[in-house]
Amino acid sequence: MINSLKLKLRQRLGLTEIQERVEHLARQNQELWDHNQVLDAKLKDTLDYNHRILSQVEQLVEQQKRELVQEIIEQSKSGSIINCHMNYCDLLVPVELLQLCPHCLHPTEEKKLNYLLETHCVDWLSSQVKPGDTILDIGASFGTISIPLAEIIGEKGHIYAFEPALKTQKFLQQILDLNNITNISVVKSAISDQPGTYEFVEYLNNSSFSWASETSTLNSPNRNSKFQSLTYEVQVTTIDDFVTTHGLSPNAMKIDIEGFELYALQGGKQTLEKYLPYLCIDIHPDVKTGKTALLGVEPFLQSLGYTLTMEQHTLCATPPEQ
């Protein structure tokens, strides 16, 4: 009886029709929502596709830009001096240096000749050194890591850049002179665990291996024979002897010496124990074992209390608190 009265009341008030219209509108709303979801998905797919296309176009333009700039560099006359931006520094450099590292060219709108070389080493060391510090750059090459650090340590600091390769040390000194950098000294000796005179192998660059000279090193049984090379004698010292002779207190060292890493550290044990410098070490196959130098370097430094982390192929060693 009550349900019948409710039904009649709903009919007279039109509630049943209203409910049906509400339900109809709700279905329409759901259909529109579902349709919009489909459209949103299609729009997202379209935007993603367009983004991929634009990224590919940008990469192509960037590659063409690099190739064009590098072509100009390759055609530049030997002996030319080029103004470039290298590892965050505006520098005058001999064109021969830029011809060695086409893979490091990263042109930007502001700086077409922008080169980035081993910047992970620069970034880490920059966070550790301060004005007035003394740094040993062992295997300095063309100074691409020393020069940015020289700006940080300032006039009261000093960097000793060890580079025994005759051609490379000549270019390094030229770069320092061109840019009036006076807080870096080129040291023409190599570093190992024993002082003396040793045979040095300087690899020659060619079209296939433009970077060959950067692997020049003291002679060893595992010498790389696929590159053309010159051999000559160089003076070798140890970190301990050099530091003692010159009365230094090094705050940081960068070591990149093609497999002699462990032996350089062994020849500098007293210095490491006394001054606890930060260490940035490029890891190569050990010249004696042929296996990664990390197998010897890691336990050696851990025995001195260093905390070690790897950044790409580089070992960053933080000394224990004094």
For each residue, the residues with C-beta under 8 A, 3 or more apart:
1: 4 5
2: 5 6
3: 6 7
4: 1 7 8
5: 1 2 8 9
6: 2 3 9 10
7: 3 4 10 11
8: 4 5 11 12
9: 5 6 12 13 15
10: 6 7 13 15 16
11: 7 8 14 15 16
12: 8 9
13: 9 10
14: 11 17 18
15: 9 10 11 18 19
16: 10 11 19 20
17: 14 20 21
18: 14 15 21 22
19: 15 16 22 23
20: 16 17 23 24
21: 17 18 24 25
22: 18 19 25 26
23: 19 20 26 27
24: 20 21 27 28
25: 21 22 28 29
26: 22 23 29 30
27: 23 24 30 31
28: 24 25 31 32
29: 25 26 32 33
30: 26 27 33 34
31: 27 28 34 35
32: 28 29 35 36
33: 29 30 36 37
34: 30 31 37 38
35: 31 32 38 39
36: 32 33 39 40
37: 33 34 40 41
38: 34 35 41 42
39: 35 36 42 43
40: 36 37 43 44
41: 37 38 44 45
42: 38 39 45 46
43: 39 40 46 47
44: 40 41 47 48
45: 41 42 48 49
46: 42 43 49 50
47: 43 44 50 51
48: 44 45 51 52
49: 45 46 52 53
50: 46 47 53 54
51: 47 48 54 55
52: 48 49 55 56
53: 49 50 56 57
54: 50 51 57 58
55: 51 52 58 59
56: 52 53 59 60
57: 53 54 60 61
58: 54 55 61 62
59: 55 56 62 63
60: 56 57 63 64
61: 57 58 64 65
62: 58 59 65 66 107
63: 59 60 66 67
64: 60 61 67 68
65: 61 62 68 69 107 112
66: 62 63 69 70 105 106 107
67: 63 64 70 71
68: 64 65 71 72
69: 65 66 72 73 105 107 112 113
70: 66 67 73 74 102 105
71: 67 68 74 75
72: 68 69 75 76
73: 69 70 76 82 95 98 99 102 105 113
74: 70 71 99 102
75: 71 72
76: 72 73 80 82 95 99
77: 80 95
78: 95 96
79: 94 95
80: 76 77 94 95
81: 92 93 94 95 178
82: 73 76 92 93 94 95 98 113
83: 90 91 92 113
84: 90 91 93 98 111 113 114 115
85: 88 89 90 91 111 113 114 115
86: 89 91 93 114 115 116 117 144 147
87: 115 116 117 118 119 122 144 145 147 148
88: 85 119 122 148
89: 85 86 147 148 151
90: 83 84 85
91: 83 84 85 86 147 175 178 179
92: 81 82 83 175 178 179
93: 81 82 84 86 97 98 142 175 178
94: 79 80 81 82 97 171 174 175
95: 73 76 77 78 79 80 81 82 98 99
96: 78 99 100 171
97: 93 94 100 101 142 171 175
98: 73 82 84 93 95 101 102 105 113 115
99: 73 74 76 95 96 102 210
100: 96 97 205 210 211 213 214
101: 97 98 104 105 115 117 210 211
102: 70 73 74 98 99 105 210
103:
104: 101 115 116 117
105: 66 69 70 73 98 101 102 113 114 115
106: 66 114 115 116
107: 62 65 66 69 111 112 113 114
108: 111 112 114
109:
110:
111: 84 85 107 108 114
112: 65 69 107 108
113: 69 73 82 83 84 85 98 105 107
114: 84 85 86 105 106 107 108 111
115: 84 85 86 87 98 101 104 105 106
116: 86 87 104 106 119
117: 86 87 101 104 144 145
118: 87 121 122 144 145 282 314
119: 87 88 116 122 123
120: 123 124 311 312 314
121: 118 124 125 145 254 280 282 311 314
122: 87 88 118 119 125 126 145 148 149
123: 119 120 126 127
124: 120 121 127 128 280 311 314 316
125: 121 122 128 129 135 145 149 252 254 278 280
126: 122 123 129 148 149 152
127: 123 124
128: 124 125 251 252 278 318
129: 125 126 133 135 149 152 153 157 251 252 278
130: 133 152 153 251
131: 152 153 154 156 157
132: 153 154 156 157
133: 129 130 152 153 157 251 252
134: 153 157 158 159 160 248 249 250 251
135: 125 129 146 149 153 157 158 159 160 250 251 252 253 254
136: 159 160 162 239 242 243 248 250 252 253 254 277
137: 140 143 145 146 149 159 160 161 162 253 254
138: 162 191 239 253 254 255 256 257 264
139: 162 163 191 254 255 256 257 258 282
140: 137 143 145 146 161 162 163 172 186 254
141: 144 163 168 172 214 256
142: 93 97 168 171 172 175
143: 137 140 146 147 161 172 175 176 184
144: 86 87 117 118 141 147 148
145: 87 117 118 121 122 125 137 140 148 149 254
146: 135 137 140 143 149 150 159 161 184 254
147: 86 87 89 91 143 144 150 151 175 179 181 184
148: 87 88 89 122 126 144 145 151 152
149: 122 125 126 129 135 137 145 146 152 153 159 252
150: 146 147 153 157 159 181 183 184
151: 89 147 148 154
152: 126 129 130 131 133 148 149 157
153: 129 130 131 132 133 134 135 149 150 156 157 158 159 183
154: 131 132 151 157 183
155: 182 183
156: 131 132 153
157: 129 131 132 133 134 135 150 152 153 154 183
158: 134 135 153 183 184 185
159: 134 135 136 137 146 149 150 153 183 184 185
160: 134 135 136 137 184 185 187 242 246 248
161: 137 140 143 146 172 184 185 186 187
162: 136 137 138 139 140 187 189 190 191
163: 139 140 141 168 169 172 186 187 188
164: 169 188 189 190 200 218 234 235
165: 168 169 200 202 213 216
166: 169 170 202 232
167: 170 171 202 213
168: 141 142 163 165 171 172 202 213 214 216
169: 163 164 165 166 172 173 186 188
170: 166 167 173 174
171: 94 96 97 142 167 168 174 175
172: 140 141 142 143 161 163 168 169 175 176 186
173: 169 170 176 177 186
174: 94 170 171 177 178
175: 91 92 93 94 97 142 143 147 171 172 178 179 181
176: 143 172 173 179 181 182 184 186
177: 173 174 180
178: 81 91 92 93 174 175
179: 91 92 147 175 176
180: 177
181: 147 150 175 176 184
182: 155 176
183: 150 153 154 155 157 158 159
184: 143 146 147 150 158 159 160 161 176 181
185: 158 159 160 161
186: 140 161 163 169 172 173 176
187: 160 161 162 163 242
188: 163 164 169 234 235
189: 162 164 234 235 236 237 242
190: 162 164 198 200 218 234 235 236 237 257
191: 138 139 162 236 237 238 239 242 255 257 260 264 267 268
192: 198 218 236 238 260 263 264 267
193: 238 263 264 266 267
194: 236 238 267
195: 236 237 238 241
196: 235 236
197: 233 234 235 236
198: 190 192 218 219 233 234 236
199: 218 219 231 232 233 234
200: 164 165 190 216 217 218 219 231 232 233 234
201: 216 217 218 219 223 229 230 231
202: 165 166 167 168 213 216 229 230 231 232
203: 209 212 213 215 216 224 227 228 229
204: 212 213 227 228 229 230
205: 100 209 210 211 212 213
206: 209 210 212 227 228
207: 210
208:
209: 203 205 206 212 227
210: 99 100 101 102 205 206 207
211: 100 101 205 214 215
212: 203 204 205 206 209 215 227
213: 100 165 167 168 202 203 204 205 216
214: 100 141 168 211
215: 203 211 212 224 227 258
216: 165 168 200 201 202 203 213 229 258
217: 200 201 220 257 258 259 260 287
218: 164 190 192 198 199 200 201 234 236 257 260 287
219: 198 199 200 201 223 231
220: 217 223 259 287 288
221: 287 288
222: 259 285 287 288 290
223: 201 219 220
224: 203 215 227
225:
226:
227: 203 204 206 209 212 215 224
228: 203 204 206
229: 201 202 203 204 216
230: 201 202 204
231: 199 200 201 202 219
232: 166 199 200 202
233: 197 198 199 200
234: 164 188 189 190 197 198 199 200 218
235: 164 188 189 190 196 197
236: 189 190 191 192 194 195 196 197 198 218
237: 189 190 191 195 241 242
238: 191 192 193 194 195 241 242 264 267 268
239: 136 138 191 242 243 253 264 265 267 268 271
240: 243 244 267 268 269 270 271
241: 195 237 238 244 245 267
242: 136 160 187 189 191 237 238 239 245 246 248
243: 136 239 240 246 248 249 250 268 271 275
244: 240 241 247
245: 241 242
246: 160 242 243
247: 244
248: 134 136 160 242 243
249: 134 243 275
250: 134 135 136 243 253 271 275 277
251: 128 129 130 133 134 135 275 277 278
252: 125 128 129 133 135 136 149 277 278 279 280
253: 135 136 137 138 239 250 268 277 278 279 280
254: 121 125 135 136 137 138 139 140 145 146 279 280 281
255: 138 139 191 261 264 265 279 280 281 282
256: 138 139 141 281 282
257: 138 139 190 191 217 218 260 261 264 282 284
258: 139 215 216 217 284 287
259: 217 220 222 284 285 286 287 293
260: 191 192 217 218 257 263 264 287
261: 255 257 264 265 281 282 283 284 286 293 297
262: 265 266 286 293 296 297 300
263: 192 193 260 266 267 287
264: 138 191 192 193 238 239 255 257 260 261 267 268
265: 239 255 261 262 268 269 272 281 297 300 301
266: 193 262 263 269 300
267: 191 192 193 194 238 239 240 241 263 264
268: 191 238 239 240 243 253 264 265 271 272
269: 240 265 266 272 273 304
270: 240 273 274
271: 239 240 243 250 268 274 275 277
272: 265 268 269 275 276 277 279 301 304 319
273: 269 270 276 304
274: 270 271
275: 243 249 250 251 271 272
276: 272 273 319 320 322
277: 136 250 251 252 253 271 272 319
278: 125 128 129 251 252 253 316 317 318 319
279: 252 253 254 255 272 301 306 315 316 317 319
280: 121 124 125 252 253 254 255 314 315 316 317
281: 254 255 256 261 265 297 314 315 316 317
282: 118 121 139 255 256 257 261 313 314 315
283: 261 292 293 294 297 313 314 315
284: 257 258 259 261 292 293
285: 222 259 289 290 291 292 293
286: 259 261 262 289 290 291 292 293 295 296
287: 217 218 220 221 222 258 259 260 263
288: 220 221 222
289: 285 286 295 296
290: 222 285 286
291: 285 286 295
292: 283 284 285 286 295
293: 259 261 262 283 284 285 286 296 297
294: 283 297 298 315
295: 286 289 291 292 298 299
296: 262 286 289 293 299 300
297: 261 262 265 281 283 293 294 300 301 315
298: 294 295 301 302 308 315
299: 295 296 302 303
300: 262 265 266 296 297 303 304
301: 265 272 279 297 298 304 306 308 317
302: 298 299 305 306 308
303: 299 300
304: 269 272 273 300 301 319 320
305: 302 319 320
306: 279 301 302 317 318 319 320
307: 317 318 320
308: 298 301 302 315 316 317 318
309: 315 316 318
310: 313 314 315 316
311: 120 121 124 314 316
312: 120
313: 282 283 310
314: 118 120 121 124 280 281 282 283 310 311
315: 279 280 281 282 283 294 297 298 308 309 310
316: 124 278 279 280 281 308 309 310 311
317: 278 279 280 281 301 306 307 308
318: 128 278 306 307 308 309
319: 272 276 277 278 279 304 305 306 322
320: 276 304 305 306 307
321:
322: 276 319
